[in-house]
């Protein structure tokens, strides 16, 4: 299944544009509630329809008590600046990959520098991992 997701992302990148490249899926912040699983096994076959996000969110909220909802709201407020930082940190890397794909390179450049991409990605995904860990802790508590 993971390979299909990677293939899909690769195809989307090759056939997309900057708007598609910068999309941050709403499921990203709900992985620890089984969102991806529920989306993929939905017997109503709404899983990849935008209405599914609202449906599953309402269903999850319906089973939480007020203190659990409060913890999630606090987490959302706490993570707002980190999520915004993550989204903005992605932009230079997205621009570099799109420019490389389009052949729109700076004068004298032969393309992306592997070491620079790895270093930049490390910082980006360190932040992503920290945010994800916080998101796992709240429902885990």
C-alpha angles and dihedrals in degrees: 000000000000090000090054090053092050091048091049091050091049092050091046090053093049094048100033137078138226092285092054091042093057098046111126107202118229090226089067092079095043103052093114092061092061091257096149092047094047091047093053097046098040107140089202087062091228093119097112095036117102090235089066092071092059093042095052093042091054091047092051092047090050092062097045123090121229095264091053091050090048091053090051092049090050090049091050091052092046093049098043096095093043092051090048090049090050091050092049094044089058093059100077091047092047090049091050093051093045091048090048092050092048093046089240096138130160116262110284095012121127094195141282120351108231095210092049092050091049093049094047092045091051091060092044095050094042086063091043091051093049091051091046091050091053089049090052093050097057099056088036090060 
